[in-house]
Each structure stands twice: as C-alpha cells, then as structure tokens.
C-alpha cells in the first residue's frame, strides 16, 4: 500500500497485486491482524462448569484408562439436563485435562536409516590385550567401520596412532 501516496486505493491495490477490497480494508484499518484480533469471550454459559471439577476429574484420576465417551454417558445419566449436544465440548475438555494432568507418556524417537546415509567408525587401542610377535609387543589399533542401514562391517589393523592416513587406509 506504499503506492497509495499518489494514487487512489484501487490503483494502489492493483499495483501491489492485491484486490481492491483488500486495499480498502487495509486503508480503513492499517493495523496488523494479530494486533486487532481480540480474544472472543464465551457466547453462552459453560454447561460443564459445575460438573467437570466435581465429578469428571475424580473419575479421570481414579480410572485413567476410561474413554471420554464412557465418562460422558455416565455424566449425562447423572445429569440429564446436560444433553448430548455438548459431547464434543466434553471430549475436548477431557483431552485438554489429560494433556496437562494425565500420566506421562513414553516418547520414542524412531531411527530410520537410509541406504548409504550413515556409517559408524571407531579406533580401538589393542595394547591392553598384550599381543606379541616374536616376543615383541605389537603396538596397534583396530579400525572398525559399520554401515548403519545394512550392517556391513569392516575391521582393519592400524600400526601406529589415529590419523587421517589411518582413517583413509581403513
């Protein structure tokens, strides 16, 4: 809308590649949508205000494995004035309560390896084994390489220390 300094709103909108209606809307209220959007209040009283904390939460604590539909049917049986029209609201409230107050869930991070994507490489110092040749202790390391996807393994004896040459040789 920086084009509107010398043009009409419709021409400035066309130059900015937006519709004329959007141009007029922005000209009328230039604030960002995140600033002008007010939080909407409840339009009707909360039908679960008296029941949820008093009856539903103790059921959720006593039997965490109960499905929200079963709890809802029991609450409607106890309080027929609630009606079936609040089932989705009830399920959302139970899901929210379980997310905040329910049991901790085990989190598993799956490791998926792509072919040729990752290889594991390591040097192991072998002097503690006391391997000797003709009575002389062999000072060496073992280079081990493994592909994560296929499990292919390769080991190579390295005489001397860990270096780029030893890595490339292995």
C-alpha positions in Angstrom: 0.0 0.0 0.0 3.0 2.3 -0.2 1.8 3.1 -3.8 -1.3 4.9 -2.5 0.5 8.1 -1.7 -0.2 9.4 -5.2 -2.9 7.0 -6.5 -6.4 6.0 -5.4 -6.8 3.0 -3.2 -8.0 0.8 -6.2 -5.0 1.8 -8.3 -2.5 1.3 -5.4 -4.1 -2.1 -4.7 -3.7 -3.1 -8.3 0.0 -2.1 -8.3 0.5 -4.1 -5.1 -1.1 -7.1 -6.7 -3.9 -7.3 -4.2 -7.6 -7.0 -4.6 -9.3 -3.6 -4.4 -11.5 -4.9 -1.5 -8.3 -5.8 0.4 -6.9 -2.3 -0.4 -9.9 -0.6 1.0 -9.9 -2.8 4.1 -6.2 -2.0 4.7 -6.7 1.7 4.1 -9.6 1.7 6.7 -7.6 -0.1 9.4 -3.8 -0.4 8.8 -3.1 -2.4 12.0 -1.8 -5.9 11.7 -4.3 -8.7 12.0 -2.5 -10.1 15.1 -2.9 -6.7 16.8 -6.6 -6.1 16.0 -7.8 -9.6 16.7 -9.4 -9.6 20.2 -9.9 -12.8 22.1 -13.5 -13.9 21.8 -15.4 -14.4 25.1 -17.8 -17.3 25.7 -21.1 -16.8 24.0 -23.1 -18.9 26.4 -22.6 -20.1 30.0 -20.3 -23.1 30.4 -22.5 -26.2 30.7 -19.7 -28.2 32.4 -18.7 -25.6 35.0 -20.4 -27.3 37.9 -19.8 -30.9 36.8 -16.3 -31.2 35.4 -14.1 -30.4 38.5 -16.5 -32.1 41.0 -17.4 -35.3 39.2 -15.3 -35.8 36.0 -11.9 -35.1 37.4 -12.2 -37.7 40.2 -13.3 -40.3 37.6 -10.3 -39.4 35.4 -7.9 -39.7 38.4 -9.5 -43.0 39.7 -9.5 -44.7 36.3 -7.2 -43.1 33.8 -7.9 -45.7 31.1 -11.6 -44.8 30.8 -12.6 -43.4 27.4 -14.1 -39.9 27.4 -17.3 -41.2 25.7 -17.9 -43.7 28.6 -17.4 -40.9 31.1 -19.7 -38.6 29.1 -22.5 -41.2 29.1 -22.2 -41.6 32.9 -22.3 -37.8 33.4 -25.4 -37.5 31.2 -27.1 -40.3 33.1 -26.4 -38.5 36.3 -27.3 -35.0 34.9 -29.9 -35.4 32.1 -30.2 -31.6 31.8 -26.8 -31.5 30.1 -28.0 -33.3 26.9 -26.0 -34.9 24.1 -25.2 -31.6 22.4 -22.1 -31.0 24.5 -20.3 -34.3 23.7 -17.5 -32.7 21.6 -17.0 -30.0 24.1 -16.7 -32.6 26.8 -14.3 -34.7 24.8 -12.1 -31.6 24.1 -12.1 -30.7 27.8 -11.1 -34.3 28.8 -8.3 -34.3 26.2 -7.0 -31.0 27.5 -7.2 -32.2 31.1 -5.3 -35.4 30.2 -2.6 -33.4 28.3 -2.0 -31.2 31.4 -2.6 -33.6 34.3 -2.7 -37.1 32.9 0.0 -39.8 33.1 3.3 -39.2 31.4 3.6 -40.9 28.1 6.7 -42.8 26.9 8.3 -41.0 24.0 10.0 -43.0 21.3 12.2 -41.4 18.6 12.4 -43.8 15.8 15.7 -44.1 14.0 15.3 -44.6 10.3 18.5 -45.1 8.4 18.7 -44.6 4.6 21.0 -46.7 2.5 24.4 -45.1 2.4 23.3 -42.3 4.7 25.4 -43.1 7.8 28.5 -45.0 8.7 29.9 -45.5 12.1 33.7 -45.5 12.5 35.9 -46.1 15.6 39.5 -46.8 16.6 40.2 -49.2 19.5 43.5 -49.4 21.3 44.6 -53.0 21.4 47.8 -52.8 23.5 45.9 -54.0 26.6 45.5 -57.4 25.0 49.2 -58.0 25.1 49.6 -59.4 21.6 53.2 -60.1 20.7 55.1 -61.1 17.6 58.4 -62.9 18.1 58.4 -61.8 21.8 57.9 -58.1 21.0 54.6 -56.4 22.0 52.6 -55.2 19.0 51.6 -51.6 19.4 48.5 -51.3 17.2 44.9 -50.2 17.0 41.9 -51.7 15.3 39.8 -49.5 13.0 36.2 -50.6 12.8 33.7 -49.3 10.3 30.0 -50.2 10.1 27.1 -49.1 7.8 24.0 -48.3 9.8 21.5 -49.4 7.2 22.8 -52.7 6.0 25.0 -53.7 9.0 28.1 -54.2 6.7 31.2 -54.2 8.9 34.9 -53.9 8.2 37.9 -54.0 10.5 41.5 -53.1 9.7 44.7 -53.3 11.8 46.4 -49.9 12.1 50.0 -49.8 13.2 50.7 -46.5 14.9 48.2 -43.8 16.1 44.9 -42.4 15.0 45.3 -40.1 12.0 43.7 -39.1 8.8 46.0 -41.5 6.9 44.9 -44.4 9.2 41.2 -43.4 8.7 41.7 -43.3 4.9 43.6 -46.6 5.0 40.8 -48.3 7.0 
